[in-house]
Amino acid sequence: MPASLATVESQALELSPEERVELANRLLSSLAANSEIEEAWSAEVERRLAEVESGRMALVPLEEALSRARSSLR
């Protein structure tokens, strides 16, 4: 039986930030029918990762990010 979405999500959230970026990139790439779109997403992921690694952008703890998202949906 395939893993449920909740199980996959739980396991993915246990990955390091770098591994999650790579996973997100691979998932997005699997959806891209156009190589230009794939290349653009790849460049964006790399740009954002570089900003985090350089300290120009701070990461937000998961609970805070979820709280913000839930608040914006209300």
C-alpha positions as CSV (number, residue, x, y, z in Angstrom):
1,M,0.0,0.0,0.0
2,P,1.4,3.4,-0.9
3,A,2.4,5.8,1.9
4,S,-0.3,8.4,2.7
5,L,0.4,12.1,2.0
6,A,0.5,12.8,5.8
7,T,3.2,10.1,6.2
8,V,5.3,11.4,3.3
9,E,4.9,15.0,4.6
10,S,6.0,13.9,8.1
11,Q,9.0,12.2,6.8
12,A,9.9,15.1,4.5
13,L,9.8,17.5,7.4
14,E,12.4,15.4,9.2
15,L,14.9,16.2,6.4
16,S,17.5,18.9,6.7
17,P,16.6,22.2,5.0
18,E,19.0,21.4,2.1
19,E,17.4,18.0,1.6
20,R,13.9,19.6,1.6
21,V,15.1,22.1,-1.0
22,E,16.4,19.2,-3.2
23,L,13.1,17.2,-2.7
24,A,11.0,20.3,-3.6
25,N,13.1,20.8,-6.7
26,R,12.7,17.2,-7.8
27,L,9.0,17.3,-7.2
28,L,8.6,20.5,-9.1
29,S,10.7,19.1,-11.9
30,S,8.5,16.1,-12.1
31,L,5.6,18.4,-12.9
32,A,7.3,20.6,-15.4
33,A,6.3,20.0,-19.0
34,N,8.5,22.8,-20.1
35,S,12.2,22.9,-19.6
36,E,12.1,26.7,-19.3
37,I,9.8,26.4,-16.3
38,E,12.0,23.8,-14.8
39,E,15.1,25.9,-15.2
40,A,13.4,29.0,-13.8
41,W,12.3,27.0,-10.7
42,S,15.8,25.6,-10.3
43,A,17.3,29.0,-10.4
44,E,14.8,30.4,-7.9
45,V,15.5,27.5,-5.5
46,E,19.2,28.1,-5.8
47,R,18.8,31.9,-5.3
48,R,16.7,31.4,-2.2
49,L,19.1,28.8,-0.7
50,A,22.0,31.2,-1.3
51,E,20.1,34.0,0.5
52,V,19.5,31.7,3.5
53,E,23.1,30.5,3.6
54,S,24.5,34.0,3.3
55,G,22.3,35.3,6.1
56,R,20.4,37.8,3.9
57,M,17.2,35.8,4.6
58,A,16.2,34.2,7.9
59,L,14.3,31.0,8.2
60,V,11.0,31.0,9.9
61,P,10.3,28.2,12.4
62,L,7.6,25.8,11.0
63,E,5.0,26.6,13.7
64,E,5.3,30.3,13.1
65,A,5.0,29.8,9.3
66,L,1.9,27.6,9.8
67,S,0.4,30.1,12.2
68,R,0.9,32.9,9.7
69,A,-0.6,30.8,6.9
70,R,-3.6,29.8,8.9
71,S,-4.2,33.4,9.9
72,S,-4.1,34.6,6.3
73,L,-6.7,32.0,5.4
74,R,-9.2,33.3,7.9
